[in-house]
C-alpha cells in the first residue's frame, strides 16, 4: 500500500512551533571571509563583502536567488532552510549537491537532487521538527525507503 502524507509544514508554522533558532539558517558560505563567493579571489574593494566586483555579484545572485528568496510561507521556504543547515550535502553519503560557479566555487543552491527526509517516519509518530529532518540525495532517499519496506 502506498502511504501518502501531508506536505512538510511551511516556514512560518515551523518558526511558531520550533522557534527561529532551530528553523532559520543563513546561506552557507563556501569561501573564506574576504574572498569572492563567485571566483574565490581576494576582495580588494573594502566596500564589497561577498563578491569582488559588480559582475560577479550579479552572477552569484542570479545563480542562488531561486533558493535564497523562497517564499517564507511556502513549504519550499522551510525545506530550503533545512538544505542550508545541511550545506546542500547528503547526510547519508556525504555528497555535495549544490551547483558550482564557472570558477569551481561551490554555490549555496541545490542541483535539484536533494530531498528532506524524516528520520522517524510520520506514520510512526515523527514530526516536522528540524531535529527529525535531514537532507538526503534522491539515490540515498530511495535506498532508505527500500530498506524500510524490506524490514
N, C-alpha and C positions, 0 to 999 in steps of 0.2 A: 504494500500500500504506500502511495506517495503522500508524505506528510508535508503540507504547505503551512507555513507560519506567516504571521503578520510581518510586515516590513519592520526593519530597525526603526526605533523611535527617532524623532527629529532632534536636532541640536538644542533647541530651546527647551524641550521636555527633558533631555538628558541633563542640562545645566540645572534645572529645577530639582530633579531627582538626586543627582550625584554631586553637584557643585561644579563650578567652572574650573577649579584647580585640577579636577580629575578628568574633565571632558574637553577642555580647550587647550590646544597646543599650537605654538607658533611654528612657522615653517622651519624645517631643519636647515642648517647652513653646512654645506659640504666643503667649504674652503675656510681658511683661517681669516679671522677678522683683519680688515685692512687689505684684503685681496679681492679681486673682481670675481663675482659669482658666475660670470659667463666665460671668462678666459683664464682666470686664476693668476693674473698679473697683479703686481703690487699697485694699489691705488695711490697715485701721486697727488691728485687734486684733493685737498683737505675738505672741500665741500661735499664730496661724494662719499657714501658709506658702504654701498653694496656693489657698485659696478664702476669701472674705470672711466667710462665715457657714456655719453647720451645714447649712442648707437647700441652699446652692449646692454644698457639699462632697458631700452625698448625691446630688444631681442629677448632678454631674460623675462620681462613682464609678459610678452606675447606667449612665451613657452609655458609659463607657470600660472597665468591668471585664471584659466578654467578651474584649477584646483583651489587657488587662493581665494577666489571670490564666490565659492559655492554659497547658495542661499542659506542663511543661518537657520531658517525654519524648515529646511528640507532634510530628508534622510541623508542625502549626499553630504550635507554640512557636517553631521556627526560622524559619518563614515570617513570623510576627509580628515577629520581631526584624529581618528584612530590611526589612519595611514601615516599622518605626520608624526604622531607619537612613536610609531614603529619605524620611522625613517624610510618608508616605502620599501621595506625589506621583509621578505617572508620569514616569519618567526619559527618555521619548521626547518626549511632547507638553508636559510641564510642568504638567499639570492636577492640582490638589489633589483627592484622592478620599477625604477624611475627612468627618466629619459636623460640623455646626455647632450650637452651643448656641442657644437661642431669642434670645440677645443678639447673635448673629452672630459669636461667638468660635469659631475652628477648634478642633476636639477631636481628641486623638490616638487615633482609632479609624477603621476603614475603612468606607466606604459599601458594601462588597461588590463593587466593580468593579475590584479590583486583583488582579493575578497576580504571581508571581515567575517571571522568565524567565532561562533560561541563555543568556548571551552566546555562548559556544561550546557548541553542542549536545552532549548527552551522547553521541549516536551518533558524533560527530566527536571524541570524547576529552574533552569538557568534564566538569567535576566539580561537586559541590555546594559548592565553595569560595565563600565570600561575595564574593570578587573576581570570580567568574564569574556572580553573580546580580544582577539589577536588578529593581526594581519597575516594572511597566508596567500601564496600564489595559487592560481587555479589548479595546477597539477597536484600540489600538496593537499588542497581542499578536497579534490576528488578522492584522493587516496585515503584521507581521514574518514570520509563518509563511507567508502568501500569497506574499510576496516570496521567501522561501527555496525554496518549491516551484516558483516560476517561474524561478529562477536555474539 
